[in-house]
Amino acid sequence: MSDRAKLIQGPRGFSSRSGVSSPSVMFAESAELYDAIYFTFKDYEAEAAIIAQRLRALNPQALTILDVACGTGEHARLLASQHGFQVDGLDVNPEFLRLARIKHPGGHFYAADMTQFSLAHRYDAVICMFSSIGYVRTLAALEQAFRCFAQHLAPNGVVMVEPWFPPERMVPGHQSNRSAEAHGVHVDRRGTTFIDGRLCRIRFDYTLVEAGITRHTSEVHELGLFTGEETLRAFAAAGLDAKHEADSPSHRGLYIARLAS
């Protein structure tokens, strides 16, 4: 998930996949734990195959992709190595970008905010997956992000956005638990969902065990809650014709958009 997170406590923080500026950068010491957690339940290979299939159905000549809020670059790596695309990425987290460059050395990875970036290149596809778009938090920022996406499209280019849940699908108090291990660190993560108007806050509490020493840290992830109608209006205001499809790699739906004629 592309996360805009604020550190609550703990000397060793965690950062999250993000394309939006955050007041504190976490995972500064161990971004690898992000992959360890999400590899326990995300099938990146299957997701990359779905993305590749949809893009080629929409534009058979598509070759270049910009992955906005690319995180550690797992989708970028797979889309390039298994599906033949030329993939660049964008994220605000320097540790995530470091890992992405290691995974996919053939790509260019840019440190930038998804609502305020300007690159020299134009792409056949601009993608923003795993609900990363929710971390823009506001409708004004959502529209600005879509404007940036539109400005980076090549002729006949496609925008693909996997949204966060809309307001009606959020359940206050929902909890999730994940465990993982990487580089000698065992991590247990409990997430609790809070709703504040049109903002979803997920508090993640971590217990880390390393060399017999247990530590605790927490963070809060903030995501905007946008209805389908609001999202489509933001696309339109950004000069994009968009439609919503029910299915997506994580079953949260998928928006497909092109420059308005």
Secondary structure, DSSP 4 states (H G I P E B T S, - for coil): -B--EEEEE-SS----B-SS--SS---SS-THHHHHHHTTT--HHHHHHHHHHHHHHH-TT--EEEEET-TTSHHHHHHHHTT--EEEEEES-HHHHHHHHHH-TTS-EEE--TTS---S--EEEEEE-TTGGGGG-SHHHHHHHHHHHHHTEEEEEEEEE-PPPPGGG--TT-EEEEEEEETTEEEEEEEEEEEETTEEEEEEEEEEEETTEEEEEEEEEEEE---HHHHHHHHHHTTEEEEEES--TTSS-EEEEEE--
